[in-house]
């Protein structure tokens, strides 16, 4: 009598697809990184609080690392700082702009960039944490408002006389206004001063994994 072969167990298709999808996903990550870097996209980690509340310390973003074809007020740009490190700040003044600060209000070409109170938060300042107002403001030509932190009046930062942005330079501000040594502060005093356009390396685009905002959400 012939013995019949035992039937082979059939694998359920829905058990195989998750494994296949996981293998493809893991395999595509390095390919995506390679292609992204070749196109000029690069991930960055935010190491400090100078751009809060827009970008929190520890956030991760994706930037396009090429000089923007057009510079616009409100852009978040990456550039070489005086010490050779890469910095990220918000563009507030273009070449030829007249810019001043009046009681914490930015004044560009004689027009005040009005602010609106939207909430409160906490700002780290060295070993201390201070209460801060969350304000929104919108530069001329900016697509939508951005948020800033304000801990109160700081002499020399919240008030200065009108100056002209030099040809081939831009004026940059941090969103965490009272702890950012930006274009309001000269390089001799550990600030940035006006930044040469030739120093601009790229523009922040999207939030990445490990960010305080959703994956792929535009940075603004």
C-alpha positions as CSV (number, residue, x, y, z in Angstrom):
1,X,0.0,0.0,0.0
2,X,1.4,3.4,-1.0
3,X,1.8,5.9,1.7
4,X,0.5,9.3,0.7
5,X,2.7,12.3,1.3
6,X,1.5,14.6,4.1
7,X,0.0,17.9,2.7
8,X,2.4,20.8,3.0
9,X,1.1,23.6,5.2
10,X,0.1,26.7,3.3
11,X,1.5,29.9,4.5
12,X,-1.0,32.6,4.9
13,X,-0.3,35.5,2.5
14,X,-1.1,38.1,5.2
15,X,1.8,36.8,7.3
16,X,4.3,37.2,4.5
17,X,3.5,40.8,3.4
18,X,4.5,42.6,6.6
19,X,7.9,40.9,6.6
20,X,8.4,41.8,2.9
21,X,7.3,45.4,3.5
22,X,9.7,45.6,6.5
23,X,12.6,44.3,4.4
24,X,11.9,46.7,1.6
25,X,11.5,49.6,4.0
26,X,14.9,48.9,5.8
27,X,16.5,48.5,2.4
28,X,15.2,51.7,1.0
29,X,16.3,53.9,3.9
30,X,20.0,53.9,2.9
31,X,19.0,54.4,-0.7
32,X,16.8,57.4,0.2
33,X,19.6,58.9,2.3
34,X,22.0,58.5,-0.6
35,X,19.7,60.0,-3.2
36,X,18.6,62.8,-0.8
37,X,22.2,63.9,-0.1
38,X,23.0,63.7,-3.8
39,X,20.1,66.2,-4.4
40,X,21.4,68.5,-1.7
41,X,19.0,67.5,1.1
42,X,20.7,67.0,4.5
43,X,19.4,66.2,8.1
44,X,20.3,68.4,11.0
45,X,20.0,68.3,14.8
46,X,19.1,71.6,16.6
47,X,21.7,71.9,19.5
48,X,20.5,75.0,21.2
49,X,17.4,77.1,22.2
50,X,18.0,80.2,20.1
51,X,15.2,79.3,17.6
52,X,12.5,78.3,20.1
53,X,9.5,78.1,20.0
54,X,9.8,77.4,16.3
55,X,12.6,74.8,16.7
56,X,13.2,73.2,20.1
57,X,16.5,72.1,21.3
58,X,16.9,68.5,20.1
59,X,14.6,68.9,17.1
60,X,15.7,67.3,13.8
61,X,15.1,68.9,10.4
62,X,15.8,68.4,6.7
63,X,17.4,71.3,4.9
64,X,18.2,71.9,1.2
65,X,21.9,72.7,1.2
66,X,22.2,75.1,-1.6
67,X,22.0,78.9,-1.6
68,X,18.3,79.9,-2.3
69,X,17.7,81.3,-5.7
70,X,15.6,84.0,-4.0
71,X,16.0,85.3,-0.5
72,X,12.8,86.3,1.3
73,X,12.1,87.8,4.7
74,X,11.0,85.1,7.1
75,X,13.1,82.4,5.5
76,X,15.0,80.1,7.9
77,X,18.5,79.9,6.5
78,X,21.7,78.0,7.4
79,X,25.0,79.9,7.1
80,X,28.6,79.9,8.1
81,X,29.0,81.8,11.3
82,X,32.1,83.9,12.4
83,X,33.6,80.9,14.2
84,X,33.1,78.6,11.2
85,X,30.2,76.7,12.7
86,X,26.9,76.3,10.8
87,X,24.1,78.5,12.2
88,X,20.3,78.8,11.6
89,X,18.4,82.1,11.9
90,X,15.4,83.9,10.4
91,X,16.0,86.4,7.7
92,X,14.6,89.8,8.7
93,X,16.4,92.3,6.5
94,X,17.5,92.2,2.8
95,X,20.3,94.2,1.2
96,X,19.2,97.9,1.2
97,X,16.6,97.5,3.9
98,X,16.5,100.0,6.8
99,X,16.0,98.0,10.0
100,X,15.5,99.0,13.6
101,X,14.0,97.7,16.9
102,X,11.5,99.7,19.0
103,X,10.6,98.2,22.3
104,X,11.0,94.7,20.9
105,X,9.1,95.4,17.7
106,X,11.1,95.0,14.4
107,X,10.8,98.0,12.1
108,X,11.6,97.4,8.5
109,X,11.8,100.3,6.1
110,X,9.8,102.4,8.5
111,X,7.0,99.8,8.9
112,X,6.5,98.1,12.3
113,X,6.2,94.3,12.2
114,X,3.2,94.1,14.6
115,X,3.1,91.3,17.2
116,X,0.1,89.4,18.6
117,X,0.1,87.5,22.0
118,X,-0.9,83.9,21.5
119,X,0.3,82.2,24.7
120,X,3.0,81.6,27.3
121,X,6.0,79.3,27.7
122,X,9.3,78.7,29.5
123,X,12.7,79.8,28.2
124,X,15.9,78.2,29.3
125,X,18.6,80.8,29.9
126,X,21.7,79.2,31.3
127,X,20.8,77.4,34.6
128,X,17.5,79.3,34.9
129,X,14.1,79.0,33.3
130,X,12.1,82.1,32.7
131,X,8.5,82.7,31.8
132,X,8.1,84.1,28.3
133,X,5.3,85.3,26.1
134,X,4.6,83.6,22.8
135,X,4.0,86.2,20.1
136,X,3.4,85.9,16.4
137,X,4.8,88.3,13.8
138,X,4.8,88.4,10.0
139,X,7.4,90.0,7.8
140,X,6.5,91.7,4.6
141,X,6.2,89.0,1.9
142,X,6.1,86.2,4.4
143,X,3.5,83.5,3.6
144,X,2.2,83.2,7.1
145,X,3.1,84.4,10.7
146,X,5.9,82.8,12.7
147,X,6.2,82.5,16.5
148,X,8.8,84.1,18.8
149,X,9.6,84.0,22.5
150,X,9.8,87.3,24.5
151,X,10.9,87.4,28.1
152,X,10.6,91.2,28.5
153,X,12.6,94.3,27.6
154,X,16.3,93.8,27.1
155,X,18.4,96.9,26.5
156,X,20.5,97.0,23.3
157,X,18.5,94.0,21.9
158,X,14.9,95.3,22.0
159,X,15.9,98.9,21.1
160,X,18.4,100.1,18.5
161,X,18.5,102.9,16.0
162,X,17.8,102.3,12.4
163,X,20.6,100.9,10.3
164,X,21.1,100.1,6.7
165,X,21.6,96.5,5.6
166,X,24.8,96.6,3.5
167,X,24.9,95.4,-0.1
168,X,25.6,91.7,-0.3
169,X,24.5,91.2,3.3
170,X,21.4,90.1,5.3
171,X,20.1,90.9,8.8
172,X,19.1,87.8,10.8
173,X,17.2,87.3,14.0
174,X,16.6,84.3,16.4
175,X,13.0,83.5,17.3
176,X,14.0,83.2,20.9
177,X,14.7,86.9,20.9
178,X,16.1,87.6,24.3
179,X,18.7,84.8,24.3
180,X,19.8,85.0,20.6
181,X,23.1,86.7,19.8
182,X,22.2,87.4,16.2
183,X,22.6,90.4,13.8
184,X,21.7,92.8,16.6
185,X,25.0,91.9,18.3
186,X,28.4,92.6,16.7
187,X,31.0,89.9,16.1
188,X,33.2,91.7,18.6
189,X,30.5,91.1,21.2
190,X,30.1,87.4,20.3
191,X,27.2,88.1,17.9
192,X,26.8,87.7,14.2
193,X,26.5,91.3,12.9
194,X,25.2,91.5,9.3
195,X,25.9,88.2,7.5
196,X,27.4,88.1,4.0
197,X,25.0,86.4,1.5
198,X,28.1,84.4,0.3
199,X,28.0,82.7,3.7
200,X,24.5,81.2,3.2
201,X,24.6,77.5,2.7
202,X,20.9,76.4,2.6
203,X,17.4,76.7,3.9
204,X,15.4,74.7,6.5
205,X,12.5,72.8,4.9
206,X,10.9,70.0,7.0
207,X,10.8,68.4,10.4
208,X,12.3,65.0,10.6
209,X,12.1,62.0,12.9
210,X,12.7,62.9,16.6
211,X,11.3,66.4,16.1
212,X,8.8,68.1,18.3
213,X,6.5,68.5,15.3
214,X,5.1,66.0,12.9
215,X,7.3,64.1,10.4
216,X,7.4,66.1,7.1
217,X,5.7,69.2,8.5
218,X,7.2,72.3,6.9
219,X,9.5,74.3,9.2
220,X,8.3,77.9,9.6
